[in-house]
Amino acid sequence: MIRFSLYNPVTGNFSNIPDLTPGYAYYSWDSIIGFGYDSKSDDYKIFCSVPQKERDIDDYNKPIKSWVYSSKNNSWRIIQPPPPHHRCGFKPKMVLYNNALHWLVGNNIIFSFDLATEEYDQISQPNYDSNDKVFHSRELANLRGYLHLVEYNITYENDPPEIHEYVMRIWAMGSNQSWVKLIHCLSLKQVVEREMKRHRTLGKKVLTYHYPFMYSPPLPYAYSENEDEILMVLGGRTFVNCDVRSGELKRVESCSLPDGWKDPGYLYDVIPWIGSFVLPSTSRLCL
């Protein structure tokens, strides 16, 4: 059984939706869950795809079942699942762009599920230059309605904590559906080293902050009004502003966050959202 709740951060209202019972399901890294607003039907929807547990079948070839939840109907409906070779793998995050949920598949493909037509499609990842160093870690993001792809590579030692390399590139998809390299090769090594040193200076008892892996992945979340800077979050804990032209990085002090939010015993994910007074369980306005 999988349970979901819808929550509106503006009003503080939340509602539980009907439980999803996927049968003899087998939760693994191939399970994918996405949430988004279908502008064509004025409906909030959840997409869920779960591998089914079958004996004598390896994880990669297990059959999968998929469902879509509609807030208008307040019900789940089973749909055609994505092809077996287009699962999320170790990147279960789905990003809403152009009325479709997108996720990474391998090193060459971005797969998508259209919330209106319920059809699957795919687009190619950027054409990486032959001179570019291969980065094996990638993430998707949506900034100002455009799909972004972040490539990054981090190599480090834990004992003693030391960063050998931490670099990233950012691509953005233009209005003509072609990729543009926004940031060519930016080093994050110094900003993370400063952050690790700051925690040691503050006498933090929890040594987890001294480890470089706590500051990945680097994810962009918002542009400045003039689009000269990008607000980024390193590992869900450290906020930095990145100058798109110069590559200069400046730490951003976070405020109004709950006490203990940086406790390394918990996993966090920063989620950008647009304020609305729509109730989570209905399309009526909360007055």
N, C-alpha and C positions, 0 to 999 in steps of 0.2 A: 504494500500500500504506500502510495506517495501522497503527501499532504501539501497543499499550497494555501497561501494567504495573499490577498491583495491589500496593499497599504499605500495611503496617500500621505506623504511627508508634510504637505501644507496644512491639511485639515486634521491630521492625526487619526483619521478614520481607517479602519481595516475591516476586512470581512474574510471569512473562511469560505473556500469554494469546495465543491464536491470532491471527495477523495478519488484519486485515480488508482484503480486496481489492475495492474498490468499482468495478472496471472503469475505464472511461475517465472518471474523476471529475474534477471541476473544483472545487478548493477556493476558496471565497470567503467573504465575511462571512455568507453564507446557510447555511454549514455549522454544524450544532449538535451538541454532544456533552454528554451528561448521565450522571451516575452516582448510584445510589441503592440503598437497601435496600428490597426488596419484602417487607413484613411479612406479607403474606397467604400468600406461598409460601416464606417464610424463605430468600430468595435475593438475592444481590447482582447487580445488572444494570447494563448500560451501554446507553444509547440513542445512536445515531449516525445522522445524516441528512446526506447530501452531494449537492449539485447535480451533475448529469451534464453534461458538456461537449457541446454541440450547436452546430453551425454555424448562423449566421443567426438565432439566437434570443438575445434579450437576457437578461442575468443574472436579471432578475426573473421571467421565464417559463420558465426552464430546468427540465426534468423533474428530479425528485429521487428518490433511493432511500434507504430507511431500514432499519436493522438493530437487533436487540436481542441483547446477549450475556448469557448465563446462566452464573453461576459454578458452579451445580450440574451443568450439562451440559457446561461448558467449551467452548461453541460459539456461533457467531453464527447468527442466523436472520433472513432478510429479512421485513419486515412492510410493511403499508400506510403510505405516507408521509403527512405532514401536508398539508393543502391548500396550494396554491402561494402563496396570499395570507396564510399564517400562518407564515411563516418568521421567523427571528430578526432579519434585517436587520443592524444594527450592534451588536446586543446579544446575542451568542451565549451568554451565561451562562444556565444552567438551574438552578433552585432546587427542591429536594425539599420538598414539603409535602403532607400528607394522602395519602401513598402515590403521589403523582404528581409528575412533573417539570414545572415551570412556567417560562415565558419570556414576555417582553414582545413584543407585536405592535402597532406603531403607538402612537397616543396614547390608545386607548380599551379595548384588549383585552389580557387575559392568557390565553395559550393553555396547555394542559396535556396531558400524556401519562400515562395511568394505567399503572403498571408491572405491575399484576396483570391487568387486562382488556385492556391494549394498545389502549385507545380514547382518542380525542382529545376534548377538551372545552374550554370557554372560560368565563371569568368577566370581569365588567366591572371596569375600573379605578375608583378612587373618583370620586364625583360632585364635580368641582371647583367651588368657589364662583365665581359670576360676578365677585366682587370680587377673587378671587385673581389674582395675577400668574402668567402662564403660564410654567412651567418646562419646558424641552424635554428635559432630561436626567433619566432615571429608572433606578432599579436595584431589583432584588428581593432580599430576604433572608429567612431563616427564623430566628426567635428564639424559643426555648422552645416550638417546635411551632406557632408562628403565622406566617402570611405577612405580611411587611412590605414596603411600597413607599416608596422614598426618592426625592423630587424635589429637584433642586438646580440652581442656576444660578450660573455663575462668569464674570465679565468682567474682563479684565486687560490689561496691556501687558507686553511682554517687554523693551523697551529704552527707558527703564530699567524693571526689574521693578516693577510696581505693580498692586495689586488695586483694582478699582473696586467690585466687589460679589461676595460669596460667601455665598449663603443657601440654606437647605434646609428641607424639610418631611418629616415621617415619618408614614405611615399604617400602621395595623395592622388585620388582619382578625380580627374577633371570632368567638366560638363560633357565633354565628347567621349567619355568612357575610356580615356587613356590615362596611364599612370605618369605622374610627374614626380621627380625626386626632389623633395622639399628640403631635406637635410642630408647632406652627402655622407659625412662620417664625423660624428661628434663624440668626443671622449667624455665619459662620465666619471672617470677614475678620480680626478681631484675632488669633485664635489662629494663623492661617497667617502673618500679618505677624510675630508674635513668633518663630515657627519659622524664618522666612527670616532674621530679624535674628540669631537665635542661631547659625545656620550662618555668617553673615558674621563674627560675633564670634569664633567658633572658628577662623576663618581657613581654612575649607574651600577647597581648591584647585578642586574641581569646582563650577562655577558653576550647574550644573543645579538645585541645591537652592534657588537664588535665584529660580527661576521659579515663579509661582503654579500653573501647570498640573500640577506634580508632586504637588500635594496634593489631587487629585481622582481618582476620585469619593469622597465621604464615605459610608462603609458601616458600618452597625451590625452588631456581631458577638455581643454578649452583654449580658444584664441583670445587674445586681447582685442579690444574694440577696433584698433587699427590693423590687427592681424600681424603685428611685428613680433609678438611674443606668443609662446605656447605654454600653458600651465601643464606641468608634468608631475606625475606621482611615481616615486621610486619604491617599489615593493609595497605599495598601499599605505606607506607611513610617512615618507618625506616628500614635501611639496617643493618644487623648484620652478622658476620661470626661465624659459629658454628663448634667447634672442634668435629669431630665425635667420637673420643675416650674419651676425657675428659669431653665433654659437655660444655667447656668454651665458653662464648659468648663475642664477641668484636664488638663494634659499628663501622660501616664503614661510613666514610664521603662521601656523594654524591656530585658530581660536574657536571658542564655543563648541569644542568637541567633548564628548563624555569622558569622565575621569577613567583612567586605565585603558583608553582606547589603543595605546601603544604596547599593551601587555603582549609579549611575544608568545604567550600561551594560547593566544587566539589568532584566528585567521581573519583578515579584513579585506574588503574590496571596496574601492571608492567608485561610486556610481553617479554620473552626472544625470540630472533630470530637469525637466521644465515644469514650473509650478502650474497647478490646475486646481480648480475647486470642484472637480467632478468626483462624486462618491465612488469608491472602489467597486461597489456592487451594482451600480446603476448609472445610466447616462444623465440622470437629473442633476441639476446644480445644487451644491450645498450652500444655502443662503444663510 
